[in-house]
Amino acid sequence: TITREADETDAYRLKMSLSDSVTLTNYFDRDTYFITKSVIAIVMNGVSNETVIKQSEFKNFDGLVYPTATETFSAQFPGGPIKTVVKSIEMNIPVDERIFTMPAP
């Protein structure tokens, strides 16, 4: 389905029923196919809750395109949306193998 969002951008909409109580709707940009918005609707104990995640400012990090700005809206967040900004992504960096060693009891 092609839908026009409130910000007047055209998007492909894909709605998935993950279970009887959870649906996920993703909105894909028509030019880039990036997910620009996700809507998660959950019914738990008879109470409905909807969370909206908007992603923007996609940047290329060594071949990985990632949204560097995210806003999450939900009635569960009375202070307003949660905003996340990604400044950098490092890939394939050396990792000290000792972090995988179990400590002695």
N, C-alpha and C positions, 0 to 999 in steps of 0.2 A: 504494500500500500504506500502511495506517495502522499505525504501530508504536509501542510504548511503550518509551521510553528508560529507562536506568538511573535517571535523576532523576525518573521517573514522569510525564513530560509526553508527551502524545500528539503525534505528528508525522506528516506525510506524508513518505514516503521515495521519492526518485527516484534510481534507479541508472542510470548511463550508462557505456557502454563507449566510451572515446575512441579506443582503438586495441587491438591484440592484447595490449599489456602495461600499459595504464593504464585504471583504472576510477575514476569519481567518483560518490560517493553523497552527495546533499544531503538534509538533513532540514529540512522546513518546518513552522513553528509552525502549528497548525490554526486558530488565531484570527486571526493577523496575516499569515500566509504569509511571514514573514521566514525567511531561512535561518539556523538556529540552530546547525547543525553540518554540516561537510563532512568526508568521509573519502576520501582519495586513496590508492589502492593501485597501486603500480608494481612491475613485475618488470623488473629490469635485469640483464643478464648472468646470468640464472638466480637472482638474489637478490631476494626479496620485501621491500618496504618499505611501511609504512602510515603516513600522516600524518593526524592528526585536528585539525581546526580548529573550536573552539567560539566562537560569537559571542553576545554578550549586551549588556544595557544599551543598547538602541536609543534614540536621541534624534533629534529633528527639528531639522535645521539649515536654516532657510529653505525648507522643503518637501522637503528630502532627508532621509530617515530612514536613519541609519547606525549600525552597532554600535560603541559606544565602548569596549567591552572585548572583547578577543580573546585566546584561549589556543591555542597550537599545540603539539601533542604528537607526538613521533616518537622512534623508537629512535636516530635520528641526533643527538638532543639529549640527551647523557648527563647534563647538569646539571638536567634537568627541563624543564617546559614553558616556552615563550617567551610572556611576557605583554605585551600591547600595550594602552595606554590612550590614547584620542583625547580631548583636552580641548576642542578647537574646530575648526571647519571654516569657512573663509571662501570665499565664491563670488563670482564676477564682480568681483573687485577689479582696480583698474588695474594694468596691466603695462607696464613701460618697454620700448618697441619695440626699444631698442638691444640687448637680450639676444638678439635673433634675427639680428643682424648678424654676418656672418662676419668674423673678425679678418684683418687683412692678413697675407700670407705672410712 
